[in-house]
Amino acid sequence: MTEKHDIRPGQSIELLKALHILTRDGKLNQDSRRKLKQVYHLFNFIEPLLAERVADHSDITLVDHGAGKSYLGFILYDLFFKDRAPQGRIYGIETRDELVQSSMALAQKLGFAQGMRFYNLSVADSISSDKLPATVDVVTALHACNTATDDAIRFALEKQARHIVLVPCCQAEVASVLRQNKPRALKSPLAEIWRHPIHTREFGSQITNVLRCLELEAHGYQVTVTELVGWEHSMKNELILAEYKDLPRAKPAARLAELIDTLGLESLAERFGACPA
């Protein structure tokens, strides 16, 4: 018997079984219940963004980077696109071809193939790929590892995305540069924040997301940072939501440049580059 109190109304039970969120007899184990709760929580953030866009035009587009098994894409299509945006399209971008192939097969099986596309591309390659539309409405990147999140931001900027939804993961690049520049940085008392190795890792992760937020603000986006779910569910928990509102760019662009200079991260300036004020 399916545990309906954990499943949203209108959700395809066949889909949840195909995604191995439900067992064949419709049961949820602890791990799949946690996974479903995370995806539903994220759906609660994304649904109003899609509703806003579909009110403007019916052929809305969403690109999901690092799609994996496309849990999010399938559930978004099942709960929103299928009935409320049948002319819309979801694109899943994933580097593991076996996952791309299995997602394509599942979309075909469920009758979702008209509105879902899956491509074996890196996030960086997707920016110039002619398989993706010139502009998109929503870009998501959930647990896109290390610099893939920054590539997803570049993709969103290039495609003039109205909304960007990010859950960053495994941010090692900034910590590595902080480590290299530690002798220079220790001339300032501020460097005590990341003098110890464990603090370098934690501060590197924190400052990576701070730089990303400033980069988005320097391109006219309004940025909100919150947590995805409770800490008991995931340590990779930071959720960054950005909406393009053509806001003033000069102050965040200046702050971004100053912060990069202060922390000795000049070698990463291009990765976090802001548009001119």
Beta strands, then each sheet from edge to edge (+ up, - down):
strand 1: 61-65
strand 2: 89-94
strand 3: 116-120
strand 4: 138-145
strand 5: 163-169
strand 6: 221-227
strand 7: 238-244
sheet 1: 3+ 2+ 1+ 4+ 5+ 7- 6+
end
